């Protein structure tokens, strides 16, 4: 387990941010000068540019790590605490970046413009994180002493299914606004989601959360002193206070990571051989919906919430499995009646020409055709 991958000197980061702000300002000034006054007038005024963001980062470092929001000799004379880079945050960030490139690539193959795909993915990712946090708060509300602690990300974490639910509604809204069939986008996003699951769960393993029950299996993992598993085992009297490691437990984080990578390979194969849009998504909903509850049986952490005898994720997983089967019946029946009706990847998505990277002349010619039809 390695909760913190590296600790960066915060005072050095402060001066680096200042240098980047200055460099960005100089670069922007030179670029504007080359473009000429005509192009300068075309750019929107009053917005924050890169220098402002770097200055904001420097100010936040000074306030949060230096202990003062106003520059002074006292602030800079004392040492600043380093900035920890947590393993879970790194793996979550990596999953979002990898997922972005994958989604944009698959969207292009399915006839969705790169710019539109990037926009939908961005909003989906934002609301996925919000949804993951909201579901964690709902499942563990009693563990917070004050309501505002729910807003503190260092108190607790995220629930994967909350992210999937939040991401789904965000995707649905974005597709509805752009007149893109939801099934078309679902086959683009599903592989990104399961690949992101595989990557993020490695972060869970490194951080030490979402651990499993005790086991005698040869692949059981012991977590170090002061980890969540170690504290849990100490509270139950299974280890003594001088123990350096917890008892061996199921590495449920790696089980789910393996499920994510395996489903990614399967979903990519299904995409290649699909006969109608939605098949990739159906495979994800049904298979993950049954595999996640099975892994939950081996979990032993106490931050999962419950719905009757089931954990929150077991309840949502089994519900999504049943809904997925019902949707599969509907889509397969529709496909049997109209085999060519739901092959959305064979047609370009509708929407604004500038969003779909359509050339202006093509957009104009299409407009003339529509006027003639009227």
N, C-alpha and C positions, 0 to 999 in steps of 0.2 A: 504494500500500500504506500502511495506517495501522494498525500493530499496537496502539498505545495510542490510544484515542479521546480520553480526558481523564485528567488526574491531579488527584485531589482532596486537599486539605490534610488530613492525618490528624489533626492536633491539633484542628482545627475539627470534624472528624467525631466525635472523642472527646467534646467538650462537647455536640454535638448529640445523641449517644446518651444522655448523662446527662440532658439536658433531656427527651428523649422518655421515658426511664425514669420521671422524676419526674411528667411529665404523664400517663403511663399509669397510674401508681399513684394519682394524685389522681382521674382519671376512673373508675378501677375502684372506688375507695372511694365516690365519689358515686353511682355506679350501684347498688352493693350497698345503700347506704342507702335509695335509692328503692324498691328491690325489697322491702325489709323483711326481718325476721329469718326469716320462714317460707321465703322463697326462698333465703336464704343457706344454710340448712341442707341444701337440695337439691343445692347445688353440691359437687363433689368437693373435698376438702381436700388440702393437701400438694403440689399440682401447681405447676409453674412457670408464672407468668403472663407477660404482655408486659413488665412492668418487669424481670424477671430476664433476659429475652432481650436487652433493650437494655443492661443492665448488663454482661452477658457480652460483648456486642459492644464496649463501651467498654473493658473489661479486656483483650480481645484486641488492640485497637488500641494500647493503652498498652504491652503486652508486646512485640508484633511490630514496631511502628513507633517506639515511644518507647524501647525498649531496657531496660525494667524492668517487672517484674510487681508490684512494690509501689510505691504512690504516694510520691513524694518530690520535694523541690525540685529535685534534680539532674535527675530525669527530665523535668520540665516546663520547666526552664531552657534546655535545648538544643533545637535544631530537630529536628523529626521528618520522616523521608522521606515523600513523598506516597504516596497509594494509587493505583496505576495501574488504569484500567478498560480491559481488553483487548477488542479488537473481536470476537474469536472468542467470548469469554465472553458478551458482550452479545447477539450474534446467536443463540448457543445458548439463552440465557435467553429471548430473544424467541420463538424457535421453540417452546419448551416452553409458554410462556404462550398463544400463538396456537393451538397444538395442543390445549391444554386446553379453550379456549372452543369450538373446532370440534368436538372429540370429544363434549363434553357436549351440544352442540346436535344433532349427528347421532344420538347415543344416544337423546335424547328422541324424535326422529322414529321411531326403530326400536323403541320400547317399552321402553327401559332407563331406569330412574330416574336423575335427575341426580346424586343422592348416590352411587349405586353406580358410575356412569360416572366420577365424579371420583375415587373411591377406586381403581378399576382403573387409570385413567390415571396417577395419582400413583405407584403401585407399578411400573407399566410403565416410566414415565420414569426412576425411580430405578435399576431393574435394566438399563435400556437404557444408561445412562451407565456402570454397573459393567461390563456386558458389553463395551461399546466399549473401555474401558480394559484389560480382561483380554485381549481379542484383540490389542490393540496390544502388550501385554507379551509375549504368545506369539510374535507375528510379529517382535519386535525384542529378544528376550531377551538376545542376545549383545552388544547395545549398552550394557547396564547393567554398570557396574563392580562394584556391590554389589547384593544382592537388595533391600535396603530402598529403593534408588533407584526401583524400580518403583512405589512408593507415592507418589513425589513427582510431582505433576501437571505441574509446570513442566518435567519431563524427559520429553519426548515428548508424545503426545496421545491421540487416540481414533480408533478404526476404525469407520466407519459400520455395516458388516455385523455387527460384534460387538454394537453397540447393538440392531440389529434382532433378532438371535438372543436376546439377553438379554431384550428386550422381549416377544418371542414366548412364551418359557417363563413369564415373569411373568404375561402375559395369560391363558395357558392355565390356570395354577394359580388365578388369581383367578376366572376364569369357572367352573372346575370347582367351586370352593367355593360359588359362588353359583348353581349349576345354570343357568348361562346358556350356550346353544350357542356354541361358539367361533366358528363361521362368522358368527353374529349380530354378535359384537364385532369380528370381522375386518373387516367392511364398514364399521364405525364408525371403526376405528383407521387403516386403510390411507390414506385421504386425509390424515389428520393427519401420518402418517409422511412422505409424499412432499412435503407442504407444508413440514414441518420441514427436510427435506433441502435444499429450495430456499433456505430462509432461512439455514440454518447454513453452506452452502457460500459464501455471500457473506462470512461471517466468515472462512472459510478464505482467501478471496481478499485480504481486508484484512490478514490476519495474514501472508500470504506463504507458507503451507505448501501442500502438494499441487499444486505447480506442474507445468507440462508441459515437453515437449521443446522444443528450439530450433526456431524456424520463421521463414520469410521472409514469411509471410502478413501482410497489412495489419493484421490485428487482433491480432497478437502483442503481448504485454505485457512490458515491461522492469521488473524489480523493483529497488528502490534498494540502495545499498551496505549491507552487513552483513545483508541478507536471506538466507534459505536458498538461493535460486536464485543470488544473487551469489556466495556462498561456494562453492557447487558449481561454478560456471563458473570461478572463480578457481583452484580445486584442479585443474581439467582444463587450465588454461592458455589458456582461451578468452578471458579478459579479463586485464588487468594490475591490479596492486594499487592503482593510482591511479584506476581506473575508478569512476565514480559510479553506474553502472547495470549490471545483468546484460544479457546478450544477450536479444533478444525470444524469448519462449516462448509456447506454447499456454496460454491461460487456462483450463486444465482445470477449475478450481474453478467458473468461470462456465458452462462446458459442463454440468457436473452440476447446477448451480443451475437452468439452463434446462430440463433434463430433469425436475427435481423439480416446477417450476411447470407444465410441460406435462402431466406425468402427473397432477398434481392436478386440472387442468381435465378431463382425460379420465376420471378416476375418478369425479368428481362427476357427469359425464354418464352414466356406466355405472350409478351408484347410482340415478339417476332412471329408467332404462329397464331395470333388472335384472329377470330372471324368477325367479331363485332366489338365496338367500343364498350368498355366497362369490365371486360374480362380480367384485366390486370388488377383493377380495384377490387373485384369480387374475391379474387384469390387472396389478396391482402387481408380484407375484412374477415373472411371466414377462417383462414389458417391462423392468423395472429389472434383472432378472437377465441380460438380453442387452445392454442399453445401458451398464450400468456397466462390464462387461469391455471394451467397445469404447472407452470413454473411457480406461480404464486403459492401453491401447496407447500413448496419447499422454503418459502421466505420466512424469516423470523424477526424482521424489524417491526417496530410497533408504530410506524408512521404511515399506515396504509388505509386507515379508516375501515368501516365495515357497513354492510347492508345485510342485516340478518346474519346468517352463518357464513356469508361470503365477504371477502375483502372488496373494497370499492372497485378495484381493477378486475377482479373476478366477475363481479356483477355486470360491469360495463362490457367486458370481453364476451361473456356468454350472451348478453343482449345483442351485441353487434354480430355475433355468430348467427343467431336466429334471424335477425333482420337481413343479414347478408344472404342467407339461404332463401329467404322470401324474395329478395330482390333478384337473386339468380334465376329463380323460377319465372319471374315476370320478364326479365330480359331475354332468357332463352326462348320463351314462348313468342315474344315479339320478333325475335330474330328468325324463328322458324316460319313465321308468317311473311316477313319481309326481309329476306337475307341481306339485301343491300341498304336497308334503311338506317342502320346504326354504325356504318363504317366511317365515322367522322374524321378519322385521320387521313382519309383520301380527299378531303375537301378543305380549302383554306378557311380559317375562322373569319366570321364577319366582324365588323367594327371599324373605328376610324382609321383612315388610310395611314395617318402618321404613326399610330400606335402599332400597326401591323407591318411597318417598314415597307409600305406600298409606295411605289413611285408616284409623284404628283400627276404625271400625265396619265397613268393607269387609272387613278382615282377620277380624273376628269372625264375620261372616256366612259367609265362605268356610269357616271352621273348623267351623261348625255343619253346613254341607252335607256336608263330608267325614265328620263323625261319623255323619250319617244314612246315608250310603252304606255305611259299615262295618256 
